[in-house]
């Protein structure tokens, strides 16, 4: 059986505990396929405005964007140091679900999305829904789900 060859890998990162494992898997996929890697973070500025009654200033959004860019540059260097030749970082604003599932892959011709099984707590998933679940249902390209390490011992 011939293995799928990918050319443009997308890895959305959110800074959760799962980010390192998801990023590492995306780096593997990109390196093994000699593919381009897009590292994406989505800032939900509207969430701050609704929560804080539009009290979030442009300075706060600028600082958040600056901090996110700094972190993405670290991820980019990590990927390059691991042997990925072509890495771009991106920050988008808005709802992560349609951006990850459809908008970004369409704009950047991604043929696989490497995403964590969850970055949210059970309560957050219940309230806002799982981004991963949405992406797997609606993405037009392959989706590789990276699961956290199982902490329960394997039964034989």
Order of alpha helices (4+ residues) and beta strands (2+ residues): beta-alpha-beta-alpha-alpha-beta-alpha-beta-alpha-alpha-beta
